[in-house]
Amino acid sequence: MGLTDIAPLPQITGLTAPADRSKKGRYLSFNEIAALIDAAEREHMRDLLILALGTGARVGVLCGIEGAYIHSDLASST
């Protein structure tokens, strides 16, 4: 099993957020985060997802990271 034993997330319908929803949105619950990680079918996508969730970085920034910026021995980047 994955990180949690929860039911699959429901299908999302519609193209825009409901009008009564806060502009800021909401935070993901720990169960939702676990479900996202569990749903990642490829290891590199799971790693990118964990990096995005852990740092709060935007997807475009994460996709632009080059190998020279990663220091695996220090578990950090520059």
PyMOL CGO cylinders between C-alpha atoms (Angstrom):
from pymol import cmd
from pymol.cgo import CYLINDER

trace = [
    CYLINDER, 0.00, 0.00, 0.00, 1.03, 3.62, -0.29, 0.3, 1, 1, 1, 1, 1, 1,
    CYLINDER, 1.03, 3.62, -0.29, 1.55, 6.26, 2.34, 0.3, 1, 1, 1, 1, 1, 1,
    CYLINDER, 1.55, 6.26, 2.34, -2.08, 6.03, 3.40, 0.3, 1, 1, 1, 1, 1, 1,
    CYLINDER, -2.08, 6.03, 3.40, -5.00, 3.73, 2.93, 0.3, 1, 1, 1, 1, 1, 1,
    CYLINDER, -5.00, 3.73, 2.93, -7.54, 6.24, 1.68, 0.3, 1, 1, 1, 1, 1, 1,
    CYLINDER, -7.54, 6.24, 1.68, -10.08, 6.15, -1.10, 0.3, 1, 1, 1, 1, 1, 1,
    CYLINDER, -10.08, 6.15, -1.10, -9.11, 7.67, -4.46, 0.3, 1, 1, 1, 1, 1, 1,
    CYLINDER, -9.11, 7.67, -4.46, -9.71, 11.37, -4.84, 0.3, 1, 1, 1, 1, 1, 1,
    CYLINDER, -9.71, 11.37, -4.84, -12.98, 12.29, -6.59, 0.3, 1, 1, 1, 1, 1, 1,
    CYLINDER, -12.98, 12.29, -6.59, -12.99, 13.44, -10.20, 0.3, 1, 1, 1, 1, 1, 1,
    CYLINDER, -12.99, 13.44, -10.20, -12.62, 17.19, -10.56, 0.3, 1, 1, 1, 1, 1, 1,
    CYLINDER, -12.62, 17.19, -10.56, -15.17, 18.77, -12.86, 0.3, 1, 1, 1, 1, 1, 1,
    CYLINDER, -15.17, 18.77, -12.86, -15.45, 22.25, -14.28, 0.3, 1, 1, 1, 1, 1, 1,
    CYLINDER, -15.45, 22.25, -14.28, -12.83, 24.64, -15.60, 0.3, 1, 1, 1, 1, 1, 1,
    CYLINDER, -12.83, 24.64, -15.60, -12.82, 27.34, -12.95, 0.3, 1, 1, 1, 1, 1, 1,
    CYLINDER, -12.82, 27.34, -12.95, -12.99, 27.58, -9.19, 0.3, 1, 1, 1, 1, 1, 1,
    CYLINDER, -12.99, 27.58, -9.19, -16.39, 28.16, -7.59, 0.3, 1, 1, 1, 1, 1, 1,
    CYLINDER, -16.39, 28.16, -7.59, -17.22, 31.86, -7.25, 0.3, 1, 1, 1, 1, 1, 1,
    CYLINDER, -17.22, 31.86, -7.25, -17.62, 31.59, -3.47, 0.3, 1, 1, 1, 1, 1, 1,
    CYLINDER, -17.62, 31.59, -3.47, -14.14, 30.12, -2.92, 0.3, 1, 1, 1, 1, 1, 1,
    CYLINDER, -14.14, 30.12, -2.92, -11.46, 32.26, -1.33, 0.3, 1, 1, 1, 1, 1, 1,
    CYLINDER, -11.46, 32.26, -1.33, -8.97, 33.69, -3.84, 0.3, 1, 1, 1, 1, 1, 1,
    CYLINDER, -8.97, 33.69, -3.84, -6.11, 32.28, -1.76, 0.3, 1, 1, 1, 1, 1, 1,
    CYLINDER, -6.11, 32.28, -1.76, -7.49, 28.76, -1.96, 0.3, 1, 1, 1, 1, 1, 1,
    CYLINDER, -7.49, 28.76, -1.96, -6.67, 26.28, 0.77, 0.3, 1, 1, 1, 1, 1, 1,
    CYLINDER, -6.67, 26.28, 0.77, -3.85, 24.11, 2.00, 0.3, 1, 1, 1, 1, 1, 1,
    CYLINDER, -3.85, 24.11, 2.00, -3.68, 20.41, 1.19, 0.3, 1, 1, 1, 1, 1, 1,
    CYLINDER, -3.68, 20.41, 1.19, -4.34, 18.02, 4.03, 0.3, 1, 1, 1, 1, 1, 1,
    CYLINDER, -4.34, 18.02, 4.03, -1.71, 15.43, 4.93, 0.3, 1, 1, 1, 1, 1, 1,
    CYLINDER, -1.71, 15.43, 4.93, -3.97, 12.75, 3.46, 0.3, 1, 1, 1, 1, 1, 1,
    CYLINDER, -3.97, 12.75, 3.46, -4.25, 14.67, 0.18, 0.3, 1, 1, 1, 1, 1, 1,
    CYLINDER, -4.25, 14.67, 0.18, -0.46, 15.11, 0.03, 0.3, 1, 1, 1, 1, 1, 1,
    CYLINDER, -0.46, 15.11, 0.03, 0.03, 11.40, 0.67, 0.3, 1, 1, 1, 1, 1, 1,
    CYLINDER, 0.03, 11.40, 0.67, -2.52, 10.54, -2.03, 0.3, 1, 1, 1, 1, 1, 1,
    CYLINDER, -2.52, 10.54, -2.03, -0.71, 12.75, -4.54, 0.3, 1, 1, 1, 1, 1, 1,
    CYLINDER, -0.71, 12.75, -4.54, 2.63, 11.12, -3.75, 0.3, 1, 1, 1, 1, 1, 1,
    CYLINDER, 2.63, 11.12, -3.75, 1.09, 7.65, -3.95, 0.3, 1, 1, 1, 1, 1, 1,
    CYLINDER, 1.09, 7.65, -3.95, -0.49, 8.49, -7.33, 0.3, 1, 1, 1, 1, 1, 1,
    CYLINDER, -0.49, 8.49, -7.33, 2.86, 9.44, -8.90, 0.3, 1, 1, 1, 1, 1, 1,
    CYLINDER, 2.86, 9.44, -8.90, 3.49, 6.50, -11.23, 0.3, 1, 1, 1, 1, 1, 1,
    CYLINDER, 3.49, 6.50, -11.23, 7.11, 7.32, -12.05, 0.3, 1, 1, 1, 1, 1, 1,
    CYLINDER, 7.11, 7.32, -12.05, 9.91, 7.83, -9.57, 0.3, 1, 1, 1, 1, 1, 1,
    CYLINDER, 9.91, 7.83, -9.57, 11.15, 11.08, -11.10, 0.3, 1, 1, 1, 1, 1, 1,
    CYLINDER, 11.15, 11.08, -11.10, 7.65, 12.56, -10.95, 0.3, 1, 1, 1, 1, 1, 1,
    CYLINDER, 7.65, 12.56, -10.95, 7.32, 11.52, -7.31, 0.3, 1, 1, 1, 1, 1, 1,
    CYLINDER, 7.32, 11.52, -7.31, 10.67, 13.13, -6.51, 0.3, 1, 1, 1, 1, 1, 1,
    CYLINDER, 10.67, 13.13, -6.51, 9.67, 16.36, -8.29, 0.3, 1, 1, 1, 1, 1, 1,
    CYLINDER, 9.67, 16.36, -8.29, 6.34, 16.39, -6.44, 0.3, 1, 1, 1, 1, 1, 1,
    CYLINDER, 6.34, 16.39, -6.44, 8.04, 15.91, -3.06, 0.3, 1, 1, 1, 1, 1, 1,
    CYLINDER, 8.04, 15.91, -3.06, 10.52, 18.67, -3.91, 0.3, 1, 1, 1, 1, 1, 1,
    CYLINDER, 10.52, 18.67, -3.91, 7.70, 21.03, -4.93, 0.3, 1, 1, 1, 1, 1, 1,
    CYLINDER, 7.70, 21.03, -4.93, 5.64, 20.31, -1.83, 0.3, 1, 1, 1, 1, 1, 1,
    CYLINDER, 5.64, 20.31, -1.83, 8.65, 20.53, 0.47, 0.3, 1, 1, 1, 1, 1, 1,
    CYLINDER, 8.65, 20.53, 0.47, 10.02, 23.80, -0.89, 0.3, 1, 1, 1, 1, 1, 1,
    CYLINDER, 10.02, 23.80, -0.89, 6.95, 25.62, -2.19, 0.3, 1, 1, 1, 1, 1, 1,
    CYLINDER, 6.95, 25.62, -2.19, 8.89, 26.41, -5.37, 0.3, 1, 1, 1, 1, 1, 1,
    CYLINDER, 8.89, 26.41, -5.37, 7.01, 27.03, -8.57, 0.3, 1, 1, 1, 1, 1, 1,
    CYLINDER, 7.01, 27.03, -8.57, 6.95, 24.28, -11.19, 0.3, 1, 1, 1, 1, 1, 1,
    CYLINDER, 6.95, 24.28, -11.19, 8.81, 26.41, -13.75, 0.3, 1, 1, 1, 1, 1, 1,
    CYLINDER, 8.81, 26.41, -13.75, 11.67, 27.00, -11.32, 0.3, 1, 1, 1, 1, 1, 1,
    CYLINDER, 11.67, 27.00, -11.32, 11.88, 23.31, -10.43, 0.3, 1, 1, 1, 1, 1, 1,
    CYLINDER, 11.88, 23.31, -10.43, 11.90, 22.29, -14.09, 0.3, 1, 1, 1, 1, 1, 1,
    CYLINDER, 11.90, 22.29, -14.09, 14.77, 24.70, -14.74, 0.3, 1, 1, 1, 1, 1, 1,
    CYLINDER, 14.77, 24.70, -14.74, 17.05, 23.15, -12.13, 0.3, 1, 1, 1, 1, 1, 1,
    CYLINDER, 17.05, 23.15, -12.13, 20.25, 21.83, -13.68, 0.3, 1, 1, 1, 1, 1, 1,
    CYLINDER, 20.25, 21.83, -13.68, 22.41, 19.04, -12.34, 0.3, 1, 1, 1, 1, 1, 1,
    CYLINDER, 22.41, 19.04, -12.34, 25.21, 21.51, -11.55, 0.3, 1, 1, 1, 1, 1, 1,
    CYLINDER, 25.21, 21.51, -11.55, 22.93, 23.19, -8.98, 0.3, 1, 1, 1, 1, 1, 1,
    CYLINDER, 22.93, 23.19, -8.98, 22.36, 20.00, -6.97, 0.3, 1, 1, 1, 1, 1, 1,
    CYLINDER, 22.36, 20.00, -6.97, 24.77, 18.94, -4.24, 0.3, 1, 1, 1, 1, 1, 1,
    CYLINDER, 24.77, 18.94, -4.24, 23.62, 15.44, -3.39, 0.3, 1, 1, 1, 1, 1, 1,
    CYLINDER, 23.62, 15.44, -3.39, 26.31, 15.00, -0.73, 0.3, 1, 1, 1, 1, 1, 1,
    CYLINDER, 26.31, 15.00, -0.73, 24.88, 18.01, 1.14, 0.3, 1, 1, 1, 1, 1, 1,
    CYLINDER, 24.88, 18.01, 1.14, 21.22, 17.43, 0.22, 0.3, 1, 1, 1, 1, 1, 1,
    CYLINDER, 21.22, 17.43, 0.22, 20.95, 21.05, -0.87, 0.3, 1, 1, 1, 1, 1, 1,
    CYLINDER, 20.95, 21.05, -0.87, 21.05, 23.23, -3.96, 0.3, 1, 1, 1, 1, 1, 1,
    CYLINDER, 21.05, 23.23, -3.96, 22.57, 26.58, -4.89, 0.3, 1, 1, 1, 1, 1, 1,
]
cmd.load_cgo(trace, "trace")
